[in-house]
């Protein structure tokens, strides 16, 4: 394929060869946001279009707000890798992937420029409208691949997206001293925590044992929904924020 008409009218087109058909007749029902984790935007753009990389995304958003579409939304880009959400493991076949130019944690992790975030908001709004994607399915790469990925990270301004009508968020409960659930804990309170995370969509076993994977998933949840303190410990703030999030999701679904 040498070119195509962009799904997003404001996007430039630079075709990546790294794509294929969506499997099992799946269609996009989520958006997954990433950061590039590379030193420069042009370098990331080149890498996503290099057949040797075997990675791609549907879109890349540069710091200046310029949007580049690399794979048609109808096709399967190779952006998410191994992960899960609501038990589905082929995230690439049911998502639209957006790479946001940012050097990431290993290279200084700068703030995301406002013009870049404005472009991400407009892009996500268009994808949501085209594919009827629920607010609760605008996700971080770290949500669908906890532990393996931490992008777009705790600095990503989810509040700005939510204020513009994109994504799902609730006010995070204040961080205070008190009882916590942590590695090695067992019992019904741990089981309740795991159940709530699983109900929202996270890939966690409901065992009643606060194992390593539970801590990793709690950290992923905090990174998106309670970024003030990302430590993998389920304190009262984490649990209350999760409860608020589930109540909000239930209210949305009941409308």
Secondary structure, 3 states (H helix, E strand, C coil): CCCCCCCCCCCEECCCCCEEECHHHCCCCEEEEEECCCCCHHHHHHHHCCCCCCCCCCEEECCCCCEEECCCCCEEECCCCCCCECCECCHHHHEEEEEECCCCHHHCCCCCCHHHHHHHHHHHHHHHHHHCCCHHHEEEHHHHCECCECCCCCCCCHHHHHHCCCCCCCCCCCCCCCCEECCCCECHHHHHHHHHHHHHCCCCCCCCECCHHHHHHHHHHHHHHCCCCCCCCEEHHHHHHHHHHHHHHHHHHHC
